[in-house]
Amino acid sequence: MRLLPALVERDLDGFGAALTQAQELVGSCFAAVQNGLFHPDAAPLIGRLKEAGARGVGQSSWGPAVYAFAADEEEERRLLEVARRLTPDGSAFAARGWNRGAALESS
């Protein structure tokens, strides 16, 4: 009930908190088979990103891919550094939303 209103209102903190809560609720459904709320390889990184102030965190499907939201470039750099320190053999990168609808072209 908070996720979509926060998205419409461009409330990153509210959106991130609601998304994190949804990720944890979904994770609780699979906790018995993935040994916790998140994939065992993803859980330490998710915890550290939350501690570092990420605006929302989660894993893709069964993981171990992890994502986090940052409010600005400084926060993005800080979160990337946390991710790179914790997962030196992994890959960490920043991506931005397109924030526009699809463009159709005829050929």
Buried (B, 14 or more C-beta within 10 A) or exposed (E): EBBEEBBEEEBBEBBBBBBBEBBBEBBEEBEEEBEEBBBEBBBEBBBBBBEBEBBBBBBEEEBBBBBBBBEEEEBBEBBBEBBEEBBEEEEBEEEEEEEEEEEEEEE
